[in-house]
Structures are given as C-alpha cells and as structure tokens.
C-alpha cells in the first residue's frame, strides 16, 4: 500500500507547526474560558467559534514571533546532537 498523500517540504514546518498548535491551543483555551464564564448556554457552539477565531488571530502571530525568541533563549541550556555523546 503506497502513501499517496501529498508531502510538504520541510521548510514549511516553520509555519505549519505554529498554525496547528495555535489552532489547538486557542480552541481549547477559548472553550475552557467560555465554559467558565458563561457555562454551556444556548448558542454555545457559534459563540465558541467566534471567540476561537478571535483568539486564533492573536495566538498565531504571537507564536510566530515568540518561537524563535524562546528557541534562542533555550539553546544555551540544550545539548546539541553532536556533543550529547560526550
């Protein structure tokens, strides 16, 4: 059985991973906050989709901005693959 799904070039991981992560995180957090603040009210799903969309509009650019900064901050504390065997 061959895998006929199209493949992305590895260079696209720089925006694909933040896209997926921002969707999952903003969706989960907006749902949780909406449940805490309003409860499961009539029209919850459309209201949640609206809050999710607004949350995602903030989350995606923030992730794109902060991933390189966090990576740079963490690099001094992470062993490189070449030096990990020493």
C-alpha positions as CSV (number, residue, x, y, z in Angstrom):
1,X,0.0,0.0,0.0
2,X,1.6,3.2,-1.1
3,X,1.2,6.5,0.7
4,X,-0.4,8.9,-1.9
5,X,-0.8,11.9,0.4
6,X,1.0,15.0,-0.8
7,X,4.1,15.9,1.3
8,X,5.1,19.4,2.4
9,X,8.7,20.5,2.0
10,X,10.4,20.5,5.4
11,X,10.9,24.3,5.2
12,X,7.2,24.7,5.7
13,X,7.4,23.3,9.2
14,X,8.3,26.9,10.4
15,X,4.7,28.0,9.8
16,X,2.8,24.7,9.7
17,X,3.6,23.7,13.3
18,X,2.6,27.1,14.7
19,X,-0.5,27.0,12.6
20,X,-1.7,23.7,14.1
21,X,-0.5,24.5,17.6
22,X,-2.3,27.9,17.6
23,X,-5.5,26.3,16.4
24,X,-5.4,23.6,19.1
25,X,-4.4,25.9,22.0
26,X,-6.6,28.8,21.1
27,X,-9.6,26.5,20.6
28,X,-9.1,24.7,23.8
29,X,-8.5,27.8,25.9
30,X,-11.3,29.8,24.4
31,X,-13.7,26.8,25.0
32,X,-12.5,26.5,28.6
33,X,-12.8,30.2,29.3
34,X,-16.2,30.4,27.7
35,X,-17.4,27.4,29.8
36,X,-16.1,29.0,33.0
37,X,-17.6,32.4,32.3
38,X,-20.9,31.6,30.6
39,X,-21.5,27.9,31.1
40,X,-23.0,25.7,28.4
41,X,-25.6,28.2,27.2
42,X,-27.8,28.2,24.2
43,X,-25.8,29.0,21.1
44,X,-22.6,27.9,22.8
45,X,-21.1,26.5,19.6
46,X,-21.4,29.6,17.4
47,X,-20.3,31.8,20.3
48,X,-17.3,29.5,20.8
49,X,-16.4,29.6,17.1
50,X,-16.4,33.4,17.2
51,X,-14.2,33.5,20.3
52,X,-11.9,30.9,18.9
53,X,-11.5,32.8,15.7
54,X,-10.6,36.0,17.6
55,X,-8.2,34.0,19.9
56,X,-6.5,32.4,16.9
57,X,-6.0,35.8,15.3
58,X,-3.9,36.7,18.4
59,X,-2.3,33.3,19.0
60,X,-0.9,32.6,15.6
61,X,1.2,35.8,15.2
62,X,2.3,35.6,18.8
63,X,3.6,32.0,18.3
64,X,5.4,33.0,15.0
65,X,7.1,35.9,16.9
66,X,7.9,34.1,20.1
67,X,9.1,30.6,18.9
68,X,12.4,32.0,17.6
69,X,13.0,34.0,20.7
70,X,12.2,31.1,23.0
71,X,14.4,28.8,20.9
72,X,17.3,31.3,21.2
73,X,16.7,31.6,24.9
74,X,16.8,27.9,25.5
75,X,19.7,27.0,23.2
76,X,22.4,27.6,25.9
77,X,20.6,25.0,28.1
78,X,20.1,22.3,25.5
79,X,22.8,19.9,24.4
80,X,23.5,19.8,20.7
81,X,23.3,16.3,19.0
82,X,27.0,16.5,18.2
83,X,28.0,17.0,21.8
84,X,25.4,14.8,23.5
85,X,27.6,11.6,23.4
86,X,30.5,13.2,25.4
